[in-house]
């Protein structure tokens, strides 16, 4: 998996731990493919300010995963339950 995909997955796990501004800039950049300049113009800040916020957000997401490990724990659990019957597997998947 490439870094961009992993960052987006981590965002899904930890976005509620970010500020609204971090969420807005991150989503604009990653989900709506807006350039740093476009985001800066839209929010009345410099391109560099947007870049700094996006990079800090990426670092925070990686730090949250390093400390909490929710994404990687989910992957490990999914591997452990691969061979279970479908009904049990579905029950476990809804919990994680």
N, CA, C and O atoms as a DFTB+ gen file, in Angstrom:
384 C
 N C O
     1  1       0.848      -1.174       0.000
     2  2       0.000       0.000       0.000
     3  2       0.895       1.239       0.000
     4  3       1.890       1.302       0.721
     5  1       0.523       2.221      -0.820
     6  2       1.338       3.425      -0.873
     7  2       1.020       4.343       0.307
     8  3       0.008       4.177       0.987
     9  1       1.892       5.299       0.530
    10  2       1.777       6.199       1.672
    11  2       0.473       6.996       1.634
    12  3      -0.161       7.193       2.670
    13  1       0.074       7.452       0.458
    14  2      -1.154       8.241       0.328
    15  2      -2.373       7.429       0.780
    16  3      -3.223       7.930       1.517
    17  1      -2.447       6.197       0.339
    18  2      -3.569       5.333       0.729
    19  2      -3.583       5.090       2.229
    20  3      -4.641       5.116       2.859
    21  1      -2.421       4.857       2.794
    22  2      -2.349       4.611       4.230
    23  2      -2.754       5.849       5.022
    24  3      -3.465       5.739       6.021
    25  1      -2.315       7.012       4.591
    26  2      -2.676       8.262       5.270
    27  2      -4.191       8.460       5.241
    28  3      -4.783       8.878       6.235
    29  1      -4.807       8.164       4.118
    30  2      -6.262       8.313       3.989
    31  2      -6.986       7.328       4.915
    32  3      -7.985       7.684       5.540
    33  1      -6.491       6.107       4.999
    34  2      -7.087       5.121       5.903
    35  2      -6.935       5.574       7.355
    36  3      -7.875       5.479       8.144
    37  1      -5.754       6.061       7.696
    38  2      -5.538       6.546       9.061
    39  2      -6.453       7.729       9.374
    40  3      -6.920       7.876      10.504
    41  1      -6.703       8.561       8.381
    42  2      -7.631       9.680       8.564
    43  2      -9.021       9.158       8.930
    44  3      -9.685       9.713       9.806
    45  1      -9.451       8.109       8.271
    46  2     -10.759       7.520       8.582
    47  2     -10.821       7.054      10.042
    48  3     -11.866       7.154      10.685
    49  1      -9.721       6.556      10.550
    50  2      -9.687       6.079      11.931
    51  2      -9.606       7.214      12.952
    52  3     -10.240       7.148      14.005
    53  1      -8.838       8.240      12.649
    54  2      -8.480       9.221      13.669
    55  2      -8.952      10.650      13.400
    56  3      -8.547      11.562      14.120
    57  1      -9.781      10.872      12.405
    58  2     -10.132      12.245      12.044
    59  2     -10.794      13.019      13.180
    60  3     -10.648      14.239      13.262
    61  1     -11.509      12.335      14.042
    62  2     -12.188      13.026      15.142
    63  2     -11.199      13.589      16.167
    64  3     -11.576      14.405      17.007
    65  1      -9.954      13.164      16.100
    66  2      -8.925      13.686      17.000
    67  2      -8.259      14.944      16.446
    68  3      -7.437      15.565      17.120
    69  1      -8.613      15.314      15.227
    70  2      -8.047      16.491      14.566
    71  2      -8.959      17.696      14.736
    72  3     -10.152      17.556      15.007
    73  1      -8.381      18.880      14.573
    74  2      -9.191      20.089      14.615
    75  2     -10.011      20.193      13.334
    76  3      -9.715      19.528      12.341
    77  1     -11.031      21.021      13.365
    78  2     -11.871      21.218      12.172
    79  2     -11.031      21.783      11.021
    80  3     -11.218      21.402       9.866
    81  1     -10.115      22.683      11.341
    82  2      -9.257      23.266      10.309
    83  2      -8.384      22.190       9.671
    84  3      -8.236      22.159       8.450
    85  1      -7.812      21.318      10.476
    86  2      -6.991      20.237       9.942
    87  2      -7.830      19.315       9.066
    88  3      -7.377      18.884       8.006
    89  1      -9.037      19.012       9.500
    90  2      -9.925      18.167       8.710
    91  2     -10.251      18.824       7.370
    92  3     -10.211      18.173       6.326
    93  1     -10.568      20.099       7.408
    94  2     -10.941      20.831       6.191
    95  2      -9.798      20.848       5.186
    96  3     -10.000      20.538       4.012
    97  1      -8.619      21.201       5.629
    98  2      -7.463      21.264       4.726
    99  2      -7.114      19.880       4.196
   100  3      -6.841      19.709       3.008
   101  1      -7.127      18.891       5.090
   102  2      -6.797      17.520       4.693
   103  2      -7.776      17.021       3.642
   104  3      -7.366      16.492       2.609
   105  1      -9.049      17.183       3.896
   106  2     -10.072      16.710       2.958
   107  2      -9.991      17.441       1.631
   108  3     -10.140      16.827       0.574
   109  1      -9.760      18.729       1.672
   110  2      -9.615      19.482       0.427
   111  2      -8.453      18.959      -0.401
   112  3      -8.564      18.787      -1.615
   113  1      -7.349      18.711       0.266
   114  2      -6.141      18.265      -0.435
   115  2      -6.247      16.805      -0.886
   116  3      -5.953      16.497      -2.041
   117  1      -6.657      15.916       0.000
   118  2      -6.659      14.487      -0.309
   119  2      -7.926      13.986      -1.006
   120  3      -7.845      13.137      -1.893
   121  1      -9.079      14.496      -0.620
   122  2     -10.327      13.954      -1.161
   123  2     -10.854      14.738      -2.360
   124  3     -11.469      14.166      -3.260
   125  1     -10.612      16.038      -2.369
   126  2     -11.142      16.859      -3.454
   127  2     -10.067      17.308      -4.433
   128  3     -10.334      18.071      -5.362
   129  1      -8.833      16.818      -4.211
   130  2      -7.695      17.079      -5.103
   131  2      -7.474      18.559      -5.389
   132  3      -7.078      18.940      -6.491
   133  1      -7.736      19.382      -4.386
   134  2      -7.457      20.798      -4.537
   135  2      -5.967      21.023      -4.299
   136  3      -5.355      20.362      -3.460
   137  1      -5.401      21.946      -5.033
   138  2      -3.986      22.240      -4.848
   139  2      -3.804      23.066      -3.577
   140  3      -4.755      23.641      -3.048
   141  1      -2.574      23.110      -3.105
   142  2      -2.278      23.912      -1.926
   143  2      -2.625      25.377      -2.172
   144  3      -3.129      26.063      -1.283
   145  1      -2.351      25.849      -3.391
   146  2      -2.661      27.237      -3.742
   147  2      -4.167      27.481      -3.742
   148  3      -4.633      28.504      -3.240
   149  1      -4.920      26.552      -4.298
   150  2      -6.382      26.696      -4.315
   151  2      -6.944      26.743      -2.893
   152  3      -7.825      27.549      -2.593
   153  1      -6.437      25.891      -2.039
   154  2      -6.889      25.885      -0.652
   155  2      -6.504      27.178       0.050
   156  3      -7.297      27.753       0.796
   157  1      -5.291      27.623      -0.192
   158  2      -4.846      28.878       0.410
   159  2      -5.721      30.037      -0.012
   160  3      -6.121      30.858       0.814
   161  1      -6.016      30.104      -1.296
   162  2      -6.881      31.175      -1.810
   163  2      -8.279      31.085      -1.200
   164  3      -8.865      32.104      -0.834
   165  1      -8.802      29.894      -1.094
   166  2     -10.157      29.697      -0.575
   167  2     -10.276      30.086       0.901
   168  3     -11.327      30.559       1.333
   169  1      -9.215      29.891       1.669
   170  2      -9.274      30.154       3.107
   171  2      -8.481      31.386       3.532
   172  3      -8.348      31.670       4.723
   173  1      -7.961      32.106       2.560
   174  2      -7.282      33.366       2.859
   175  2      -5.975      33.220       3.610
   176  3      -5.608      34.071       4.421
   177  1      -5.273      32.126       3.328
   178  2      -3.958      31.915       3.925
   179  2      -2.972      31.564       2.813
   180  3      -3.362      31.338       1.668
   181  1      -1.716      31.524       3.164
   182  2      -0.705      31.230       2.151
   183  2      -0.689      29.746       1.795
   184  3      -1.155      28.893       2.550
   185  1      -0.139      29.476       0.625
   186  2       0.050      28.098       0.178
   187  2       0.910      27.351       1.195
   188  3       0.658      26.187       1.508
   189  1       1.927      28.043       1.702
   190  2       2.842      27.442       2.671
   191  2       2.126      27.078       3.975
   192  3       2.436      26.054       4.583
   193  1       1.182      27.898       4.402
   194  2       0.427      27.596       5.627
   195  2      -0.396      26.326       5.451
   196  3      -0.483      25.499       6.360
   197  1      -0.992      26.181       4.286
   198  2      -1.766      24.965       3.993
   199  2      -0.832      23.760       3.989
   200  3      -1.135      22.733       4.596
   201  1       0.290      23.886       3.312
   202  2       1.263      22.799       3.236
   203  2       1.693      22.366       4.633
   204  3       1.740      21.175       4.940
   205  1       2.001      23.341       5.466
   206  2       2.429      23.043       6.830
   207  2       1.337      22.303       7.600
   208  3       1.630      21.328       8.292
   209  1       0.101      22.744       7.492
   210  2      -1.008      22.099       8.190
   211  2      -1.228      20.664       7.694
   212  3      -1.451      19.758       8.496
   213  1      -1.165      20.462       6.388
   214  2      -1.365      19.122       5.821
   215  2      -0.256      18.185       6.303
   216  3      -0.529      17.049       6.691
   217  1       0.981      18.651       6.278
   218  2       2.103      17.815       6.733
   219  2       1.993      17.504       8.225
   220  3       2.241      16.372       8.641
   221  1       1.624      18.501       9.029
   222  2       1.450      18.265      10.463
   223  2       0.323      17.263      10.716
   224  3       0.419      16.423      11.611
   225  1      -0.726      17.357       9.935
   226  2      -1.840      16.422      10.070
   227  2      -1.399      15.011       9.726
   228  3      -1.745      14.063      10.432
   229  1      -0.637      14.861       8.647
   230  2      -0.116      13.543       8.273
   231  2       0.725      12.962       9.416
   232  3       0.597      11.787       9.759
   233  1       1.578      13.796       9.993
   234  2       2.435      13.348      11.089
   235  2       1.608      12.952      12.309
   236  3       1.908      11.957      12.970
   237  1       0.567      13.730      12.607
   238  2      -0.305      13.394      13.734
   239  2      -0.994      12.058      13.506
   240  3      -1.072      11.237      14.421
   241  1      -1.487      11.835      12.313
   242  2      -2.164      10.574      12.005
   243  2      -1.217       9.398      12.195
   244  3      -1.599       8.372      12.759
   245  1       0.011       9.546      11.726
   246  2       0.994       8.472      11.890
   247  2       1.349       8.265      13.361
   248  3       1.570       7.136      13.799
   249  1       1.403       9.351      14.114
   250  2       1.698       9.250      15.539
   251  2       0.551       8.568      16.288
   252  3       0.792       7.736      17.163
   253  1      -0.679       8.912      15.952
   254  2      -1.831       8.255      16.572
   255  2      -1.802       6.755      16.301
   256  3      -2.050       5.949      17.198
   257  1      -1.497       6.386      15.060
   258  2      -1.441       4.970      14.723
   259  2      -0.293       4.284      15.466
   260  3      -0.430       3.146      15.917
   261  1       0.820       4.971      15.588
   262  2       1.965       4.399      16.305
   263  2       1.604       4.125      17.760
   264  3       2.000       3.102      18.319
   265  1       0.850       5.041      18.374
   266  2       0.490       4.895      19.779
   267  2      -0.710       3.970      19.993
   268  3      -0.712       3.161      20.920
   269  1      -1.714       4.086      19.150
   270  2      -2.950       3.334      19.349
   271  2      -3.038       2.059      18.520
   272  3      -3.573       1.051      18.981
   273  1      -2.518       2.100      17.307
   274  2      -2.440       0.922      16.457
   275  2      -3.769       0.330      16.008
   276  3      -3.837      -0.867      15.729
   277  1      -4.816       1.126      15.933
   278  2      -6.130       0.593      15.589
   279  2      -6.177      -0.043      14.204
   280  3      -6.756      -1.116      14.034
   281  1      -5.581       0.601      13.228
   282  2      -5.605       0.071      11.863
   283  2      -4.846      -1.250      11.769
   284  3      -5.357      -2.223      11.213
   285  1      -3.648      -1.285      12.302
   286  2      -2.839      -2.503      12.196
   287  2      -3.402      -3.638      13.053
   288  3      -3.254      -4.808      12.701
   289  1      -4.037      -3.308      14.159
   290  2      -4.701      -4.346      14.962
   291  2      -5.870      -4.940      14.181
   292  3      -6.104      -6.148      14.231
   293  1      -6.596      -4.100      13.469
   294  2      -7.718      -4.585      12.666
   295  2      -7.228      -5.565      11.594
   296  3      -7.838      -6.612      11.379
   297  1      -6.131      -5.219      10.929
   298  2      -5.548      -6.094       9.904
   299  2      -5.171      -7.445      10.513
   300  3      -5.437      -8.491       9.922
   301  1      -4.557      -7.420      11.681
   302  2      -4.160      -8.663      12.344
   303  2      -5.382      -9.509      12.713
   304  3      -5.377     -10.727      12.539
   305  1      -6.414      -8.859      13.216
   306  2      -7.637      -9.588      13.584
   307  2      -8.274     -10.210      12.351
   308  3      -8.705     -11.363      12.388
   309  1      -8.337      -9.460      11.264
   310  2      -8.918      -9.997      10.026
   311  2      -8.161     -11.227       9.533
   312  3      -8.769     -12.171       9.028
   313  1      -6.853     -11.217       9.677
   314  2      -6.056     -12.386       9.280
   315  2      -6.346     -13.586      10.188
   316  3      -6.395     -14.727       9.729
   317  1      -6.534     -13.312      11.476
   318  2      -6.811     -14.395      12.423
   319  2      -8.166     -15.051      12.186
   320  3      -8.336     -16.242      12.448
   321  1      -9.127     -14.282      11.695
   322  2     -10.477     -14.834      11.541
   323  2     -10.772     -15.339      10.133
   324  3     -11.896     -15.750       9.844
   325  1      -9.773     -15.310       9.257
   326  2      -9.966     -15.744       7.870
   327  2     -10.619     -17.116       7.749
   328  3     -11.457     -17.326       6.871
   329  1     -10.254     -18.032       8.601
   330  2     -10.708     -19.414       8.465
   331  2     -11.942     -19.756       9.297
   332  3     -12.342     -20.919       9.358
   333  1     -12.530     -18.784       9.921
   334  2     -13.748     -19.033      10.692
   335  2     -14.951     -19.134       9.765
   336  3     -14.889     -18.714       8.610
   337  1     -16.034     -19.690      10.270
   338  2     -17.247     -19.757       9.457
   339  2     -17.767     -18.333       9.215
   340  3     -17.490     -17.419       9.992
   341  1     -18.508     -18.166       8.148
   342  2     -18.936     -16.833       7.709
   343  2     -19.757     -16.079       8.752
   344  3     -19.600     -14.870       8.918
   345  1     -20.619     -16.789       9.443
   346  2     -21.474     -16.134      10.433
   347  2     -20.637     -15.548      11.571
   348  3     -20.836     -14.400      11.968
   349  1     -19.720     -16.328      12.083
   350  2     -18.837     -15.866      13.158
   351  2     -17.936     -14.749      12.664
   352  3     -17.716     -13.757      13.359
   353  1     -17.424     -14.921      11.466
   354  2     -16.549     -13.919      10.862
   355  2     -17.273     -12.574      10.726
   356  3     -16.705     -11.531      11.049
   357  1     -18.501     -12.594      10.260
   358  2     -19.288     -11.365      10.107
   359  2     -19.531     -10.683      11.444
   360  3     -19.465      -9.457      11.538
   361  1     -19.812     -11.471      12.480
   362  2     -20.027     -10.903      13.815
   363  2     -18.784     -10.188      14.310
   364  3     -18.869      -9.086      14.851
   365  1     -17.644     -10.804      14.128
   366  2     -16.388     -10.204      14.571
   367  2     -16.085      -8.955      13.760
   368  3     -15.664      -7.947      14.328
   369  1     -16.285      -8.993      12.460
   370  2     -16.002      -7.839      11.599
   371  2     -16.847      -6.636      11.984
   372  3     -16.377      -5.502      11.893
   373  1     -18.080      -6.857      12.409
   374  2     -18.905      -5.722      12.816
   375  2     -18.385      -5.082      14.094
   376  3     -18.638      -3.903      14.341
   377  1     -17.672      -5.834      14.897
   378  2     -17.110      -5.294      16.134
   379  2     -15.839      -4.484      15.896
   380  3     -15.505      -3.590      16.673
   381  1     -15.139      -4.808      14.819
   382  2     -13.899      -4.101      14.576
   383  2     -14.129      -3.084      13.476
   384  3     -13.206      -2.362      13.100
